[in-house]
């Protein structure tokens, strides 16, 4: 058991070191980076499609798509006319910094304002692996149940933004907004929360405006020097 814990510790330590190097790189180029997480079926790719459609004319952006085996999500985003790089983990339950470092070789970083990394669908492992991002964004669908934040607290504790997705289906579920928001704020009182529906468009503009404001704020901060 002791050896197993040491191995996990070594893996996370190596990832954290590379994550810091990636953060310095992104900061030096003024790129705002989002690590986008959530369960399979939470609607991450649909949210990305709507977000890209809303801001791509104003923001130079690219997407890194993480998936177990297929490139279907990457194809959906690429159809929006922005650069996309696919990472297939071949069964791995999360992306790590070394994968991101390799994926960056396919992107023209000097031309970007925003990079969104769509992580593998999972509410456990991805939260432990920093990727050099500015914020972690989590999608939670109302069809998943309002108990997910309290059952997977690490994901919500480490995030900065939560999207309550498929809000148009709320009346057809037993999802309680009060219970979910109460648990979310108990776990992380600083979390920004957006209600959103990709079908009706509710919340898309507000989310886009928030991200645009974060991009602008990063541009005004002093840039770090790449090592």
C-alpha positions in Angstrom: 0.0 0.0 0.0 2.8 2.4 0.8 4.4 1.9 -2.6 1.1 2.5 -4.3 0.7 5.9 -2.6 4.3 6.9 -3.5 3.7 6.1 -7.1 0.6 8.2 -7.2 2.4 11.0 -5.4 5.3 10.9 -7.9 2.9 11.0 -10.9 1.0 14.0 -9.5 4.2 15.8 -8.6 5.6 15.4 -12.1 2.3 16.6 -13.6 2.2 19.6 -11.2 5.7 20.7 -12.3 4.9 20.5 -16.0 1.6 22.2 -15.3 3.5 25.2 -13.9 5.7 25.3 -17.0 2.6 25.3 -19.2 1.1 28.1 -17.1 4.2 30.2 -17.6 4.0 29.5 -21.3 0.3 30.5 -21.5 0.9 33.6 -19.4 3.8 34.7 -21.5 1.5 34.6 -24.6 -1.5 36.1 -22.8 -3.7 33.0 -23.5 -6.6 32.5 -21.2 -7.0 28.7 -20.7 -10.1 26.8 -19.5 -10.0 23.2 -18.3 -13.6 22.0 -19.1 -14.8 19.0 -17.2 -17.9 17.0 -16.5 -19.6 13.6 -16.7 -20.2 11.8 -20.0 -23.5 13.2 -21.3 -23.3 16.5 -19.3 -23.4 18.3 -22.6 -19.8 19.7 -22.6 -19.4 19.5 -26.4 -22.8 21.1 -27.0 -21.9 23.9 -24.7 -18.6 24.4 -26.5 -20.4 24.5 -29.9 -22.7 27.3 -28.7 -19.9 29.2 -27.0 -17.7 29.0 -30.1 -20.6 30.2 -32.3 -21.1 33.2 -29.9 -17.5 34.4 -29.5 -15.4 33.2 -32.4 -15.8 36.4 -34.3 -14.4 38.4 -31.4 -11.9 36.0 -29.8 -9.1 34.0 -31.4 -9.6 30.6 -29.9 -8.7 26.9 -30.2 -9.9 23.7 -28.6 -8.1 20.6 -27.4 -10.5 17.7 -27.3 -9.9 14.8 -24.9 -11.7 11.5 -25.5 -11.2 7.8 -24.8 -11.2 6.6 -28.4 -13.2 8.6 -30.9 -12.8 12.0 -32.6 -16.5 12.7 -33.0 -16.5 15.6 -30.5 -13.5 17.2 -32.2 -15.2 16.9 -35.6 -18.2 18.8 -34.2 -16.1 21.6 -32.9 -13.9 21.7 -36.0 -17.0 22.3 -38.1 -17.3 25.6 -36.3 -14.2 26.8 -38.2 -11.6 27.0 -35.4 -8.4 25.0 -34.8 -8.9 21.7 -32.9 -6.4 19.1 -31.7 -7.6 15.7 -30.7 -6.2 13.6 -27.8 -7.3 10.0 -27.5 -6.3 8.6 -24.1 -7.1 5.0 -25.2 -9.0 4.2 -22.0 -7.3 6.8 -19.7 -9.8 8.6 -17.5 -8.2 12.1 -17.7 -5.9 14.4 -19.5 -2.5 15.3 -18.0 0.0 18.0 -18.7 2.3 15.9 -20.8 -0.6 15.2 -23.2 -1.4 18.9 -23.4 2.3 19.8 -24.0 2.3 17.4 -27.0 -1.0 18.7 -28.3 0.3 22.3 -28.3 2.7 21.5 -31.1 -0.2 21.5 -33.5 -1.5 24.9 -32.5 -0.2 28.5 -33.4 -0.1 29.8 -29.8 0.9 33.3 -30.8 -2.4 33.7 -32.6 -4.6 32.7 -29.6 -6.6 34.6 -27.0 -8.4 31.6 -25.6 -7.7 27.9 -25.3 -10.4 25.5 -24.1 -9.4 22.0 -23.1 -12.4 19.6 -23.1 -11.3 16.9 -20.7 -12.4 13.3 -20.7 -15.9 12.7 -19.3 -15.4 11.9 -15.6 -16.1 13.6 -12.3 -13.2 12.0 -10.4 -9.7 11.9 -11.9 -9.6 15.1 -14.1 -9.9 17.3 -11.0 -6.6 16.1 -9.7 -4.5 17.0 -12.8 -3.8 20.6 -13.4 -3.1 21.5 -17.0 -1.7 25.0 -16.8 -5.2 26.4 -16.9 -6.5 29.7 -15.6 -9.8 28.2 -14.5 -11.5 24.8 -14.2 -15.1 24.9 -15.6 -17.5 22.1 -14.7 -20.7 21.1 -16.6 -23.4 19.5 -14.5 -26.6 18.5 -16.3 -29.9 18.5 -14.4 -30.5 15.0 -15.8 -27.6 13.7 -13.6 -29.2 14.4 -10.3 -28.7 17.2 -7.7 -26.5 15.0 -5.5 -23.5 15.1 -7.8 -21.7 18.0 -6.1 -21.8 16.4 -2.6 -20.9 12.9 -4.0 -17.9 14.3 -6.0 -16.8 17.3 -3.9 -13.2 17.5 -5.1 -14.4 18.4 -8.6 -16.4 21.3 -7.4 -14.0 22.4 -4.7 -11.2 22.9 -7.3 -13.4 24.5 -9.9 -14.0 28.2 -10.4 -17.1 28.0 -12.6 -20.1 25.6 -12.8 -22.6 25.4 -15.6 -26.0 23.9 -14.7 -26.8 22.5 -18.1 -30.1 21.4 -19.8 -32.0 23.7 -17.5 -34.9 23.5 -20.0 -35.5 19.9 -18.8 -35.7 20.9 -15.1 -39.5 20.4 -14.9 -39.1 16.9 -16.2 -36.6 15.8 -13.5 -36.5 15.6 -9.7 -33.4 17.9 -9.8 -33.6 20.5 -7.0 -31.8 23.8 -7.9 -31.9 24.7 -4.2 -30.2 21.5 -3.1 -27.6 21.6 -5.8 -26.8 25.3 -5.3 -26.7 24.8 -1.5 -24.2 22.0 -1.8 -22.1 23.8 -4.4 -21.8 26.9 -2.3 -21.1 24.9 0.8 -18.3 23.1 -1.0 -16.9 26.2 -2.7 -18.6 29.6 -1.8 -16.6 31.4 -4.5 -17.9 29.3 -7.4 -19.5 31.2 -10.3 -22.7 29.4 -11.4 -24.5 29.8 -14.7 -27.8 28.2 -15.7 -27.7 27.2 -19.3 -29.7 25.5 -22.1 -28.1 24.7 -25.4 -31.6 24.0 -26.9 -33.2 27.4 -25.9 -30.0 29.4 -25.7 -30.6 30.5 -22.1 -27.4 31.5 -20.4 -25.1 31.3 -23.5 -24.6 35.1 -23.8 -24.0 35.5 -20.1 -21.4 32.7 -20.1 -19.7 34.2 -23.2 -19.6 37.6 -21.6 -18.0 36.2 -18.5 -15.3 34.4 -20.4 -14.6 37.5 -22.6 -14.2 39.6 -19.4 -11.7 37.0 -18.1 -9.7 37.1 -21.3 -9.7 40.9 -21.2 -8.6 40.9 -17.5 -5.7 38.6 -18.3 -4.5 40.8 -21.1 -4.2 43.7 -18.7 -2.1 41.7 -16.1 1.7 41.8 -16.3 2.9 38.9 -18.4 5.2 36.3 -16.9 8.4 35.3 -18.6 8.5 31.9 -20.3 11.3 29.7 -19.0 
